[in-house]
Amino acid sequence: MIIGVDLGGTRIRVARLDEDLNILARDETLTLGQDGPDRVIERMIDLIGRLWPQDDIVTGIGVSSPGPLDPLTGVVLAPPNLPGWHHVPLAQRLQQAFKVPTYVGNDANVAVLAEVARGAARGCKHAIYVTLSTCIGGGVLIDGRLLLGHRGFAGHVGHMLMIIDGQELR
């Protein structure tokens, strides 16, 4: 059994999956990022707790998070769509709460892996995934390996500020 978490700028989604990545249960809530990282993490812990199985063993938690982040340490560095998130040790906080291995990956990197495992790119050795959501991100798979680059930033398109007709768009 695996718990998957999608931390987004507007919503937190949590799913309980079997070992073949079939979704067994899911739930979601608003992120309310303006409340700060502690409150958002409390909401994540509450959602995970609601889906935690009573009669089965969870082998790990995987979190898809907006970047930038450090995938080796699970620290969320400073995503533009989550105010107040500066060097937040998200993996550590969830691991302390649930006592299982916890991994945090950039949302676009996690998405490209999911597409290769179960989606439109199933079985492909090379794939590029671009997220168009609260922010713009990218994940790249080459020869079946996720391209991370220095500190996990490869493929990360980044935060772009646009001004159209004098109005700032984010």
C-alpha positions in Angstrom: 0.0 0.0 0.0 1.3 3.5 -0.9 0.0 7.0 -0.1 0.4 9.6 -2.9 0.0 13.3 -2.2 -0.3 16.1 -4.7 0.5 19.4 -3.1 -0.7 22.1 -5.4 -1.0 25.9 -5.2 -4.8 25.6 -4.8 -5.6 22.0 -3.7 -4.1 19.1 -1.8 -5.0 15.7 -3.2 -4.3 12.4 -1.4 -4.8 8.9 -2.7 -4.3 5.4 -1.3 -2.8 3.1 -4.0 -2.0 -0.6 -4.2 1.4 -1.8 -5.4 0.2 -1.7 -9.0 -0.6 2.0 -8.6 -4.4 1.4 -8.7 -6.2 4.1 -6.8 -8.2 2.6 -3.9 -9.4 5.8 -2.2 -8.9 9.5 -2.6 -9.7 12.8 -0.9 -8.8 16.4 -1.3 -9.0 19.8 0.3 -8.0 23.4 -0.4 -4.4 24.2 0.1 -4.9 27.7 1.6 -1.2 28.4 1.1 -1.6 31.9 2.6 -2.0 30.1 6.0 1.7 29.2 5.9 3.5 25.8 5.8 2.6 24.6 9.2 -1.2 24.8 8.6 -0.8 23.3 5.1 1.2 20.4 6.4 -1.5 19.9 9.2 -4.1 19.7 6.4 -1.9 17.1 4.5 -1.5 15.0 7.7 -5.2 15.1 8.3 -6.0 14.0 4.7 -3.4 11.2 4.8 -4.8 10.1 8.2 -8.3 9.8 6.8 -7.1 7.5 4.0 -4.6 5.5 6.1 -5.6 1.8 6.0 -6.6 0.2 9.3 -5.8 -3.3 8.2 -2.9 -3.0 5.8 0.7 -1.8 5.8 1.8 1.4 4.1 5.3 1.0 2.6 5.8 4.7 1.9 4.5 8.2 1.1 5.2 10.0 -2.2 4.6 13.7 -2.5 4.3 15.7 -5.7 5.2 19.3 -4.8 5.7 22.5 -6.7 9.4 23.5 -7.0 11.9 24.5 -6.5 12.8 21.7 -4.1 15.6 19.3 -3.2 14.5 15.8 -4.2 17.4 14.2 -2.2 16.4 15.8 1.1 12.7 16.4 0.6 13.1 20.1 1.4 10.7 22.5 -0.4 12.8 25.5 -1.1 10.6 28.5 -2.2 7.8 27.8 -4.6 6.2 31.0 -5.9 2.6 29.6 -5.4 3.1 28.7 -1.7 3.7 31.9 0.3 6.1 31.5 3.3 7.5 28.2 2.1 11.3 28.7 2.5 13.4 25.6 3.1 10.5 23.5 4.5 11.6 19.9 5.4 8.3 18.4 4.1 9.6 14.8 3.8 10.9 14.9 7.4 7.7 16.3 8.8 5.5 13.6 7.1 8.0 10.8 8.0 7.9 11.9 11.6 4.0 11.9 11.6 3.6 8.5 9.9 6.8 6.6 10.6 7.2 5.4 6.9 9.7 6.4 4.2 8.6 9.6 2.6 9.8 11.0 -0.7 9.2 14.5 -2.2 9.5 15.2 -5.9 8.9 18.1 -8.2 5.4 17.9 -9.5 6.4 17.8 -13.2 9.1 15.1 -12.5 6.5 13.0 -10.7 4.0 13.5 -13.5 6.4 12.3 -16.2 7.1 9.2 -14.1 3.4 8.6 -13.7 2.8 9.0 -17.5 5.5 6.5 -18.3 4.2 4.0 -15.6 0.5 4.3 -16.3 -0.4 7.0 -18.8 0.0 8.2 -22.3 3.8 7.6 -22.3 3.5 4.0 -21.0 6.5 2.0 -21.9 8.4 5.0 -23.4 12.1 5.4 -22.6 12.1 9.1 -23.5 9.4 11.6 -22.4 8.9 15.3 -21.7 6.0 16.5 -19.5 5.1 20.2 -19.1 2.7 21.3 -16.4 0.4 24.2 -17.0 -1.3 25.0 -13.7 -0.7 27.5 -11.0 2.9 27.6 -12.3 4.7 26.2 -15.3 7.0 23.2 -14.8 8.7 20.5 -16.8 9.9 16.9 -16.3 12.3 15.0 -18.6 12.9 11.3 -18.9 15.9 10.2 -21.0 16.8 6.5 -21.5 14.3 5.6 -18.8 16.0 7.8 -16.2 14.7 11.0 -14.7 16.9 14.0 -15.7 17.4 15.9 -12.4 20.5 17.9 -13.1 22.2 20.0 -10.3 20.0 19.8 -7.2 17.0 18.6 -9.1 16.4 21.7 -11.2 16.7 20.2 -14.7 13.6 20.6 -16.8 12.2 23.1 -14.3 10.7 25.8 -16.6 10.2 28.2 -13.7 8.0 31.0 -12.6 7.2 33.6 -15.3 5.8 37.0 -14.7 3.7 38.3 -17.6 2.4 41.9 -18.1 -0.4 42.2 -20.6 -2.0 45.6 -21.3 -0.3 46.9 -18.1 -1.8 44.2 -15.9 0.5 41.8 -14.1 -0.5 38.2 -14.6 0.9 35.3 -12.5 
